[in-house]
Amino acid sequence: MDRQLLAMLLSMFLTNALGLFVYGGIFAYSFKRRRYFVLRVVGAILAIGGIATGMAFGAHAAFVTGWGVSLEHVEEMRIVANLMALLMSTGALFFAYKEKPSLILFAVVAASASHSIAANLYECITTATNINSVYFTIYNGYEPLSFVLYYAIHISTILVVYFLLARVFAKAGKLFDKKNNSSIIGAFVIYSYIIVAIQGCQVFNNHFNGSNLDALPLMFNGIMIIVDVFFIFCQRFLLVWAKTSQEKEEAERFFESYKKQTEAQLANMELINIKCHDMKHQLRSMLEKQSVDEEFIKEAQDVISVYDSQVKTGNDALDLLLTQKSLACSATKTELTVMIDGEALSFMSAQDINSFFGNAIDNALEYLTRVPEKNRFIRISSKKVGEMMSIRIENYCTNDITFNKSGLPQTTKEDNGYHGFGTKSIQMVARKYSGDASFEREDDLFVMTAYFVV
């Protein structure tokens, strides 16, 4: 009995603490690592193992020297083991990784809930099927099925949680800002209280009822699984919300940026119109004096070159944008070809036109500045059939392009957390008008195709 009790206590403290640290690593793999990371991890494992072993031997000594072995006391030890595991794994992650406290606490709660799902599911199955637990199999007889079941449940849980939550956390976790810290710390505290409360209920039941019926452990384990799954989905919702909010904010910044550009372009065109008005008076003066001012001729040539770059599609907002982009193309010796029915785009707001076409042309220009001049071209065309209108924008491209699961090209910039919103903005505008946008490589072309319901 003493050896079985000691084995149970060792397994309770060690598997909880070390298992929780392993699950924490699933969520912390994208964190910034501290110097001597491997040594820190090894040190953390040894420290956790040493503390857990010491606590197990201490609890065993308390049991056999007068405290007495009972279901009530075992459940109290489980509460202590779970809380100590939570604290030790938190300290270990802080020791090994250099990240904001909110991110580490988020990872700890996710790891604890994931580990608890696997552990309680294993206990439910072994209780319902009368299979010896792996914790006592050395003394009660070796059961291969128990080990297979134990590792199968934990590995399956790790894989499910990795794809369901850990990968989302790696991408969106760092979008948390200071206003999220208190809510995450609150979730950490609430989760700890819930664990204690549920297991406290079982202690209460064992104290007054003293029952060890299989139905009661199954009930409490089932409640823990439900609570853990609830926390996992709440955390996933929080991550998706943070990611969506960030994308929305970035898209709004793009819209605001192009709105300001439009206002600046209008102001520039107004200045050009004023300059042309002044030129008419100067021309009249030159004719009267029958003399030529060289400075005036140069100024006139500059203004004429601006008007040479003007694009007329039948849509004022689009004409203004394309004229400005035409000047940018001329400056980089990029050929811009436009064959588009601007009047058919009257259903789009000026802000959406600026965002849609501006982002597409800017992305193309950014790439084309790195290729030979003979290959620098952008072609824009449109086609309308019934209530459907399609727009095709293509430019020279020979680079290999990786597309994400949403069909958007992955940015090649190192700081990819704050780039790539141009293509997302294009897609958002298309979907706003009951359409969509797609991106692909066709031979030596990068092609953006969008359709709208007009």
N, C-alpha and C positions, 0 to 999 in steps of 0.2 A: 504493500500500500504506500509506503514511504517513497519508494522509487517511482511508482506511478504518479504520485502527487508531485514529486520534484520534476518529473518529465513533463507533466502538464503545465506546471508553472513556468518552466524554461521555455517551452514551446509558445506559451501564451505571451510572455514578454518579448522573446526573441523574434518570433514571426510577426508580431504586431509592429515592433519598432523597425526591424530591418526590411520587412515587407513594405511598410509605408515609405521608407526611404527609396526603395526600388521604384515604387509607383510614382514617387515624386520626381524621379529622374525622367520619367516619360514626359512630364510637363515642363521640365526645366532644361531640356536638351538645347533649346534655342537661347537660353540665358547667357549673359556675359560671364565667363569663367574667371575666377581669381587666379593669381599666380600660383604655380605648383599645384594645379588642379588635381592631378592624379594622387599626389601625396595627401591632399586635403580629403579626397574621397576615401582613401584607404584609412586615414586617421579617423574620419567620421564613422566609418563602419566599425572599426575597432572600439571606438568610444561607445557607440550605441550597443555593441555586443557586450562590452564589459559592464556597462551600467545595467542593462537588462538582465544579465546573468547574476549580478550582485543582488538586484531586486528579487529575482526568483529564489535565490538561496535564502534571502532574508525573510521572504514570505513563507517559505517552507519551514524555516526555523520557528516562525510565529505559530504556524499551524500545529506542529508536533510538540511544542513546549507548553501548550495550555490553551491556545486560542480555539482549537477544535476545528475539525473539518466538517463543513456543512455547505449546502447549496448557496445559502445566504452569503457566507464568507467568500466562496469561490466567485460569485457574481460581483462582490465588492472588489475583489482582486482584478477582475476583468475591467471594471471601471478605471481602476488605477492604471492598469496596463495600457488601456486605450489612450488615456489622457497623457501618460508619460511618452507613449509612442508619438502622439501628436506634437508634444513639446520637443522631443529629441529630433524628430525629422525636420521640424521647423528650424531648429538650431543648426542642424547639419546642412540644410540648404543655404542658410545665411553664411555658413562657414565656407561652402564650396563655390557659391555663385555671388556675383556682384550685380544685384538688381534692386529695384525699388521694393520696399517692404510689401506694398500692395500686390505686386506680381508674385512674390514668394508665398504670401499668405493665400492668394488665389490658387496657386499650384498645390499648396498643402491641403486645402479643403477638397480640391478635385481629386488629389491622390488618396486622401483618407476615404472619401466616398467611394471611389473605385475599388480600393482594397477591401472595404467593408462589404461591398456588393458580392465580391468573389468569396470572401470568408463566410459570410452568412448563407450564401447559396450552397456552399459546400456543406455547411453544418445542417442545412435543411435536408439535403439529399441523403447524407449519411444517417441522419436521425430517422428519416422516413423509410429507408431501406435496411436499417440495422447493420450497416457496414461499420467496421471499426475505424475510428478516426486515425489519421496518420500520426497524430500526437501520441497515441498509445499502442500503435501496432507492434512496436518492439517488444512490448510486454504481453500483449494480448494475442499475438500471432500475426505473422506477416500476411498482408492482404494486398496483392498487386493492384487489384481494382481500385483500392482506396488511394494509392499513389497516382495512378493514371487519372482518376477523377479529380484529385487535388490539382495536379499540374494542368490538366485540360481546362478546368474552370478558370484558373488564374491566367493562363495564356490567352484563352478566348476573351476574357474580360479586358486584358491589356490591349489586344488587337482592336476590339470594339471601341474602347475608350480612346485609343490613339486616333482612329479615323473619325470618331464622332466629336471629340473635344480637343485632344492634344494638338492636332494639326491646326485647328482653328485658333487655338490659344497662341501657337507659335507665330501666326500671321497677325492676329488682332490684339494680342495681349498688351503690346507696347503702345496701343492707342489710348490706353487708360491715362487719364490726367489726374491732377491733384484732387479734383472733386469726387473721384471714384474711391479714393483711399479709405475714407470713413465707412463707406458702404461695404467694401471688401473686408475690412477689419471687423465690422459688425457681423458679416456673414460667417467669419471664422469663429467668433464668440458664440453666435447662435447655434452653429453646427456643433460646437463642443458641448453646449448646454443640452442640446437635443439628445446627443449620445448618452450623456449622464442621466437624463430624465428617463429615457426608454429603459436603460439597464437598471436604473433605480426602481422602476416599476417591477422589474423581475425580482430584484432583491426584496422588495416589499411583499411580493407574492410568496416567495420562498420562506420569508420569515413568519408570515401568518398562516400560510396554507401548508408549507412544507412539501408541496407536491413536486414530483419529478416526472409527471406525465409527459409523453412525447409531444402532445398537442401544444403544451405551453411553450417549450423552446421553439417549436415551429412557428408559433404565433409571433413571438418576440423577434425571431430572426426575419420573419416575413415583413414585420413592421419596419425593421432596420433597412431592409432592401428597398422598400417603397420610399422611405425618407432619403436614402442615398441616391436613388434614381431621380427623385424630385430635385435634389441639389445639383446633380449632373446636368439636367435639362435647364435648370435656372441659370447655371453658369454658361451653358452654350447660348442661351437666349441673350445673356448679357454681352457675350463676345460678338455675336452677330449684330446686335444692336449697336455696339461701339464701332464695329467695322462699317456698317451701313451709315451711321451718323457721320463718320469721318469722310466717307466717299461723298455724301450729300454736301458736306461743308466745302470740300474741295471743288465739287462741281459748281456750287454757288459762287466760289471765288473766281472760277473760270468765267461764269456768266457775267459777274461784276466787272472783271477785267476787260472783257470784250465790249461791255456797255460803255466803259470809260474810253476805250479805243474808238468806238463809234462817235462819241462826243468830240474826241480830239480830231477825228477825220472830218467831221462836219465843220469844225472851227477852221481847219486847214483849207478846206474847199471854199469857205467863205472868204478867207484871206486871198486865195487865188482869184476869186471872182472880183474882189476889190482891186487887185493888181491889174487884172484885165481891163477893168473900167478906167483905171489910171492910164493904161497903155493907149487906149483910144484917144484920150486927150493929148498924149504926147505925140501920137502919130499925126493928129490934126495939126499940132504945132510944127512938126517937122515938115509937113507938106507946105505949110505957109512960109516957113523959112527956107525951104528947099535945101536942108542940110541933114547929114546922117550922124547920129550919136552912137559911137561904137559900144559904149556901155549899155545903152538902151537895146541895141541889137542882141547883145549877149543875154540880157535879162529876158528879152522876148523869146529867145531860143529855149531858155530854161522853162518858161511857162508853157511853150508849145510842146516840149517833151513831156510835161505832165499830162497835157491833154491827149497826147499820143497814147499814153498808158491807160486812158479811161476805157472802162468796159461798159457796154450798154446791153443789158439783158431784159430790160422792161420792169425790173424791180429795184426801186431806189436804194433800199438797204443793201441788197446784194451788189449792186453797181458800185456803191461806195466802198464796200469791203474789198471787192475784186480789183478795184482801181488801186487801192492801197497795197494789196498783195502783188499786183502787177508791177508796181514800182520796186517792191522788195525783190521780185524775181529778176527784174532788169538789173538791179544792183549786183546780184549773184550770177548773172548771165544764165538764167534759167528760163526756158521757153514755157510760157503759160498759154495753153489753148483752151478756150471756153466755148462750148456749144450747148447752151442751156436756155430753156424757156423760163425766164425770171418771173413772168406774169403768172405762170402756173404755181409759183411758190407764194402766192399772196396769202395763203392760209397760215403761213409761218410768221411768227413775230420777228421783229428786227433783231432782238436779243438772241433768239434761237438760230437765226440765219448766221449771225456773227459767230456764235459758238460752234455750230456744225461745220461751216465751210472754213472758218478761221483756224480751228484746230486741225482739220484735215490738211490744209495747205501748209500750216506751220510745221506739222510733223514731217511732211514731204520735203520742205525746204531744209529742215535741220539735217536730214539724211543726205540730200543732194549736194550739199556744200562739201561733202567728203568724197565725191566721185568726179571723174573727169568732166570738163565742161561740155563735151560733145554728147554726154549722156544725161544732161540736166534738163528734164522736161516734166511738166505736170499737165495732165489732160482732164478736163471736167466736161461731162456730158450728162444729158437728162433724157428721159423718155416717159411719155404719159400715155397710158392705155386705160380708157374708162375712168374709174375713180382711183386708179393706182398710178403713182408716179415714182419712178426710180431714178437714182442719181449714181453715177459711177465716177470715181476719182482715182486716177492711176498715175504712178510715177515709176521711174527706173529703179530697180532694186535687185541686187544679186546676193544679198546677205541671207543666211539661214535664219529663219524667224521661228520662235517658239510661241505657240498659242496656249493660253490657259483653258480651263474647262468651260469658261464662258465664251470662248471663241475670240478673245481679245489678244492682240500681240503682247508678249511680255516685253517690258522696257529693258533696254540694254544699259541703262544708267545704274551706277553702283548704289545710289540712294533710292532704291526702288520703292521704298515706303511712301515717298512723296512725289512719285512720277507715275505716268501711265493713266492719269486722269483725263488726258485729251481724248483718247479712244473711248473711255467710259462716258465722257460727256457727249460724244457723237452718238453713241448708242442710246443714251438717255433721251436725247432730242428726237431721234427716230421713233423710239417707243412712246414718246409723249403724243405723237400723231398717229398712233395705232400701227406703227411699222416696226422696222428693226434694221440693224446695220451689221454687216459681216465683213471680215477681213481675210485676205488670202494672198498667196504667192502664185502668180501665173507666169511661168518661164522667167523672164527678166523684169517682171512687173510686180509691184505691190499694188493691190487693188482693194479699194473700199467700195462696197456696193450697199446702198440703202434704198428702202422703199417706204412710201408714205401713203396713207389713205387720205385723199383730198376731198 
